[in-house]
């Protein structure tokens, strides 16, 4: 365990981290088939989803009674389901999740406040999130909780920074200008209520953010640093993403 109280696990490659996390999730599903999972989008979890999809098709993993809540979604009529489509393509189409137990913030909702309240209520009714998986933005964001002077505790609508829009350009034909300016996201408090949190970060571009998350002060300028306040957070990194952690360098 790191001095921050976070548990750090280092892997030799993004693939080995993804495989280990897929194994962990499948064991948890075996122990509790009604597991409630929180899911991220982004490039980082793709190998994890690929592995879970494969094992589900092989009959090794069973999602039939599980529930999922995705972290965030773009806002707007045109792109308000882009992350849902991503999840469909990378996981949902390939696993036996019951559609009624897949939950998403609706980015097309007219009344955002009501939509966010609805989402928080659904999470509560499901009994809360057992395992929430997170990615990490290079600027230290989690979900779409961007660095700011103040953070939101609960699900909310938020403006996106230019760097985050650029990082998401791939989903919009490579054009950052087509990435919506706003998104809906679970809040920091929603995230911190999950019983267990596993943040997965791979690649050199995440090394500085990983260091600030683990070793920096808790500050809304690095939303991921709030994870230091939670009693059960694991930070799973490959060597490149963990390279700047002083505890691991020794
Ligand atoms: C996106 C998502 C986050 C994700 C992060 C990292 O903006 N909203 O939930 O964790 O960026 O993405 P990637 O894994 O592609 O680096």
Boltz pocket constraint, residues with backbone or C-beta under 6 A from the ligand:
constraints:
  - pocket:
      binder: B
      contacts: [[A, 40], [A, 41], [A, 42], [A, 43], [A, 44], [A, 45], [A, 71], [A, 72], [A, 134], [A, 135], [A, 136], [A, 137], [A, 138], [A, 141], [A, 142], [A, 143], [A, 144], [A, 164], [A, 167], [A, 168]]
      max_distance: 6.0
